[in-house]
Amino acid sequence: MTDQKGAGQVAISLAEQALNEARARYAPSETPVGAETEPVKKQRGRKAAANTTSSTLQDMQKTLWATADKMRANMDAAEYKHIVLGLIFLKYISDSFAGRRAELELKFADASDDYYLGSEDAVLLASELEERDYYKEVNVFWVPEVARWESLRAAAKQVDIGKRIDEALAAIEAENPSLKNILDKRYARAQLPDGKLGELVDLISTIGFGGDANQARDLLGQVYEYFLGQFASAEGKKGGQFYTPASIVKTLVAVLNPHNGKVYDPCCGSGGMFVQSEKFIEAHGGKHGDVSIYGQESNPTTWRLAAMNLAIRGIDFNLGREPADTFIRNQHIDLRADFVLANPPFNISDWWHGSLEGDQRWVYGTPPQGNANYAWLQHMLFHLKPSGRAGIVLANGSMGSSQNGEGDIRRAMVEADVVEVMVALPGQLFFNTQIPACLWFLTKQKVARPGEVLFIDARKLGSNVSRVQIELLDCDIERIAQTVANWRGEPLDVGGEIAEYSDVPGFCRSATLTEIAEHGHVLTPGRYVGAEAVEDDDEAFGDKMQNLTALLGEQMAKGAELDQLICQKLGGLGYEF
């Protein structure tokens, strides 16, 4: 037991060291007292600084994950993720509250500030600091004293720390109606070894930069996202129920280009599509809040993860009154969105309910009761504005299936000219399935190319991140998004140049609806893009064959020599053929 405790302390020490290095780079003036960090060498250029920061953040995330994962002992990852992510969220809202409180103290004492109190009365100051309107006006959650992180950390070694955390979460929900029923109060019954929950509180205490709420929000948001991905990987197949790999989300967002308006995800999981949309907007010169977020999720625990993921980043959202089935209990029936994007579960067979017969969403035909793929497609089209765009991840089979009327629905969609772009993805992108996937991009009004569909075969793109998984690189995502932008006759970035589109054999091709009809309305890109052009080396066929056969002969002779050598070695050991 002593060895385990010592190992935990060493791991926490390593995490604190990594965090101190991160603090030195992010905000040198806020490096904790006593933290012995190496002097930060000055680097030339913004990119060099960004790379250093990114590398340090990744090291910190890996250290935190390794330490937290070690603490879970035999607890199932599916259960443990709610313990860890809930604490990260609690730390975030407490840090944001503390940051605003520190800011108010300075304002109250500054004679040139509108908030100046004009008094040094300690009682008055304490009273004003507890005035919740000061926090609500800057969208900071009100945190009751019993729920503040310093109180919980002080009690981390107490045997009832789980009960205290549950009470803190209940108090926060009571004071903040937007968090009602969102926080998961399971800590008192958590099946962790003695002392591990307290150690986890100590570990998470190392995350954040104290007074600066913006830095705390950014860092905790990135740690939250990193942990979501790690838990999805640890859970394997089940992980895909709440997490879509980042490179797929980035591709959807880059092609849809959601700069402003209403964004809707009908099966939002942990909210990754929304987070990436906000990141995209900020990276392209927009500002926080340029889009309105609407989502729905049927799994109660995943619904809570999404709400926390969005709240931790300060994103306003509407995920419906409660977790609910999107088809049977559509909580945004009147919503017409500018952008709809989703990664629904592939090929689900138990989705149908008798109440869905004749539903107004089935414009192009009633989906088969044994597969929801075409129900998702039509649901998304139903919720699009006339000028809106949708992007959805589906199994490859959706592009060519003709079972149970799916071919008829697809034909009707093609003939109505609502299919804009089809992208075939490389395999092994997902944690939870090896089923090949594709991207459908839909629109109700094609402005630039009516009567055409763009096909992109991206199966050869991507890079291995492990033996069993690959991801699309940023250059791959940009290539796909740039190709679509060129085809649409739009700049990839606001204010950017418009490049000319051209077909690239083996990668992309624009096909007419007539040609698609000739292929039986099958939408597999490989049928349309053709073979990749191979550069001719100008060597005559006869010469090439002669050289190849000569090389083959040499290799066969070498093989015979090796066979003979193996026989000799085995014979020397007493093993004759």
PyMOL commands that set and color helices and strands:
alter all, ss='L'
color gray80, all
select helices_A, chain A and resi 2-26+28-30+46-71+77-109+122-129+133-136+145-147+149-154+161-175+177-179+196-204+213-241+246-256+272-283+300-311+354-356+373-382+396-399+403-415+474-488+513-518+526-529+541-572
alter helices_A, ss='H'
color red, helices_A
select strands_A, chain A and resi 261-265+291-295+317-318+337-342+384-395+419-424+437-443+452-457+463-464+470-471+508-512
alter strands_A, ss='S'
color yellow, strands_A
deselect
rebuild
show_as cartoon
